[in-house]
Amino acid sequence: MPLVSIDVESIYKSNGKRVSLPARMAHCTPDMKAAIRGVSDELKNREGHLYLSDLFRSYEMQLQSHLDFVNGKKSAFSPPPGGSMHEAGRALDLDLGALNISLAEFWPIAKANGLFPIVSEPNSKLKESWHFDCRGSHDRVYQYYAADKGSNMKPYQAMSASAILSVGIKVDRFGPNQEAAAIQSALIRLGQELGNLDGSLGQKSKTALANVGVAFSDPHTMLQTLQQMLDEQFPEEAGLGEFHDAAVPEHVHV
């Protein structure tokens, strides 16, 4: 599912005037776009503002962010490519000071629009308190790994890998098996169990495909069919339906 562009206010200024988020970062999933619009409107009603410092990161941008963390140029943890929801257009970093309300007041507004914090409590002194994810159906991958149904990644990393694959961006750990891994991601989000999300379509993956009524064939065809099923079950992620309140996921640390 391709990302869509978005025009959203940022923390950045040019000639003393606030500007939109730079084009290289101004991409997100349709449900994230709806979430941003919803939160922005609610804040404006309270005389606050949603100003972003970050949204989408390309593979190269995520790599640089990770290197900056490793080299001490930034203090907040930034994983290598393949482990951040930013790479899927499903994470944003915001200016807490511009909200015009406390972080504790902001959390339920964010939740009602499908945005969830990455920290365990609304404490603005915590690193990453400004980071919110739009998990969508990929929360099912997180919960799958949290329940020990997969063991090769931590839950947040598995969720991020799933989200990144779903927008057609490579995840290094899957090597040449990107489509196979995307198939497994889709199956997990459709409620199937197949062991690890690892890009290897073994017997468990084949059984899961049969369970959802998809004949084993070439990966591209299978992935297209599974995407149609996902679009029907999660229309907001494809921009096909009205946004609805999401289930509350557990708070996580990356």
Secondary structure, DSSP 8 states (H G I E B T S, - for coil): ---EE---EEEEEETTEEEE--TTT-EE-HHHHHHHHHHHHHHHHTT----EEE----HHHHHHHHHHHHTTS--S----TTS-GGGGT-EEEE-GGGSSS-HHHHHHHHHHTT-EESSSS--TTSTTTTEEE--GGGHHHHHHHHTTS--SS-HHHHHHHHHHHHTT---GGGTT-HHHHHHHHHHHHTT---S--SS---HHHHHHHHHTT-----HHHHHHHHHHHHHHH-GGGGT-S-------------
